[in-house]
Amino acid sequence: QVQLVESGGGLVQPGGSLRLSCVASGFIFSKHWLYWVRQTPEKGLEWVAAIGTGASRPQTSYAGFVKGRFTVSRDNAANMVFLDMNNLRLEDTARYHCARDRQPYERTVESEYPNIHDFGALGQGTQVTVSS
């Protein structure tokens, strides 16, 4: 059974930092592109970052609104993906989910606002609240 479990969310002041973690199970982790997406009532599901399958230097991609502030990384030995978030803003408040692509070795999710069914699996998420 494919599972993705996120952790690391919380309450942080503007300008602060958080590290989100996601541990995966039930599939061959190293074969899949992984994503971080976030969800708010206003925007629904919004793509944040993606990381490819390369073992040493996987390809990474970011939404424009997080470039230079967020960093996605993965540890294939531990079946984990991370999102380091710096200089957090009020508008970063959301529930953050990690997700897996549907196909091995391919990035198939390109939409700025993906549908939950675009992913092979989506975790339950961890809440990030940025507030002074």
C-alpha positions, 0 to 999 in steps of 0.5 A: 500500500502506497503511503506518504506521511508528512511532518514538520508543519507548525506556527511560524512568524513571517520571515521564519523557517520550517523544514517539512519532511515526508516519509514514503512506503509501499513503492520503489521510492527512487523511481518516482518524481516527487512533489510538494503541493499546498492547499488553501480554501481560496486556491485549492491545490497549488504546485510548490516544487518537484524533484526528479529521480537522479541519484546524485543531483536530481532535477528540481523545479519550483513555482515562481512564488517560492524560488529562492526561498524554498529548497526541495531535496530527497534521501532515497536511502531513507525514502524521504523527501524534504522541503526547506522553507525560508523567509516565510510569508503570510501567504505561505499559510496552507496545508502542505502535501507531498505527492508521488508521480503516477509513472516511474521515471517521468514527470507528468504533473506540470500544472500550476493548479493540479488535480488530486487525480494527477498524482499516483499518491498524495499524503494527508498533509501538514499545516503551516501557519505563518502569522505574527 
